[in-house]
């Protein structure tokens, strides 16, 4: 995904793991985008990405489309928040961003 180039200056193993997970599990990004858009369309101006992680875990039991299980690492949350806002202008400002300490 081209937008991941925005993060090319990150020299972090967590980010490298995130990129690999994201490429292997595009369904996660798709569902997070859907939930964030629904939340914003309902009139909310802020949401926590970790709340969306927990909803995704509960709703889908973390089964990939091929039926194989995977774990959704909480360390990926800030990367998903940034990616969602970078690729979806309508979601800009929905997530509060903080400095990623490991970078």
C-alpha positions as a printed Julia matrix, in Angstrom:
103×3 Matrix{Float64}:
   0.0     0.0    0.0
   1.52    3.32  -1.05
   0.42    5.25   2.03
   2.71    3.12   4.15
   5.51    5.15   2.53
   4.41    8.02   4.82
   5.95    6.01   7.61
   9.22    5.19   5.81
  11.26    7.1    8.4
  10.11    4.74  11.17
  12.96    2.49  12.22
  11.0     0.29  14.56
  10.53   -3.47  14.68
   6.92   -2.99  15.83
   6.23   -0.99  12.69
   7.9    -3.63  10.54
   5.7    -6.26  12.2
   2.67   -4.01  11.62
   3.44   -3.7    7.9
   3.73   -7.47   7.55
   0.49   -8.03   9.48
  -1.34   -5.34   7.52
  -0.32   -6.85   4.19
  -1.3   -10.35   5.3
  -4.61   -9.27   6.9
  -6.24   -6.49   4.81
  -9.59   -7.44   6.35
  -8.55   -5.81   9.65
  -7.96   -2.42   8.01
 -11.19   -2.71   6.06
 -13.25   -3.43   9.18
 -11.55   -0.68  11.19
 -12.26    1.8    8.37
 -15.89    0.68   8.24
 -16.36    1.02  12.0
 -14.6     4.41  12.15
 -16.72    5.72   9.27
 -19.94    4.49  10.88
 -18.92    6.15  14.16
 -18.17    9.47  12.46
 -21.35    9.29  10.35
 -23.31    8.87  13.6
 -22.13   12.33  14.59
 -19.17   11.52  16.81
 -16.0    13.56  16.46
 -13.57   11.31  18.38
 -13.05    7.61  18.95
 -10.27    5.52  20.45
  -8.6     3.12  18.04
  -8.25    0.6   20.88
 -12.02    0.64  21.37
 -12.37   -0.32  17.71
  -9.78   -3.08  18.22
 -11.86   -4.54  21.06
 -15.09   -4.36  19.02
 -13.35   -6.09  16.12
 -12.06   -8.82  18.42
 -15.51   -9.38  19.9
 -17.45   -9.29  16.64
 -15.18  -11.48  14.62
 -13.45  -13.73  17.1
 -10.24  -12.97  15.25
 -10.81  -15.44  12.45
  -9.24  -14.57   9.13
 -11.28  -15.17   6.02
  -9.39  -18.43   5.47
 -10.43  -19.56   8.97
  -6.95  -19.36  10.43
  -6.64  -17.58  13.79
  -4.47  -14.54  14.36
  -3.76  -12.14  17.2
  -4.42   -8.42  16.89
  -1.42   -6.8   18.56
  -2.3    -3.67  20.58
   1.05   -2.19  19.52
  -0.39   -1.87  16.0
  -3.17    0.49  17.16
  -1.31    3.79  16.65
  -0.17    2.7   13.2
  -3.72    1.8   12.16
  -5.02    5.16  13.48
  -2.44    7.08  11.45
  -3.0     4.99   8.34
  -6.78    5.32   8.53
  -6.62    9.1    8.78
  -3.93    9.38   6.07
  -5.91    7.33   3.55
  -9.39    8.55   4.45
  -9.63   12.36   4.59
 -13.13   12.11   6.09
 -11.6    10.47   9.16
  -8.98   13.17   9.72
  -8.85   14.16  13.38
 -11.08   11.28  14.51
  -8.25    9.66  16.47
  -6.09   11.49  18.99
  -2.47   10.91  18.09
   0.45   10.86  20.46
   4.14   10.45  19.8
   5.06    6.82  19.28
   7.7     6.29  21.95
   9.57    3.5   20.19
  10.5     5.7   17.2
